[in-house]
Amino acid sequence: MDLRETEARKIIRTVRKMKITELNVELELHYVSCCLEIIEDYGYWDEIYYIALGKILDNAIDGISKLGMQDKYNDKIILLSSKASEYGIELDY
């Protein structure tokens, strides 16, 4: 599982360098969703994992703001934040 997570973060970093903001937002939101599913399926992870999850969501929110697409992504981010709060994770939006 660590290898897949590492590969996912590499892809996100590569897309960031390509400056394809909308694709990066989609990847970051998908990554956060997958991480929350892992937490749900396997239980608690450490604080560093939660902090990294928050940073990736923050990057996605910054990209959404840059694109001016808050309406398109609002429901998805609220859903992710709500799901995270079920596990004691504060993902601010």
PyMOL commands that set and color helices and strands:
alter all, ss='L'
color gray80, all
select helices_A, chain A and resi 2-18+21-42+47-67+70-86
alter helices_A, ss='H'
color red, helices_A
deselect
rebuild
show_as cartoon
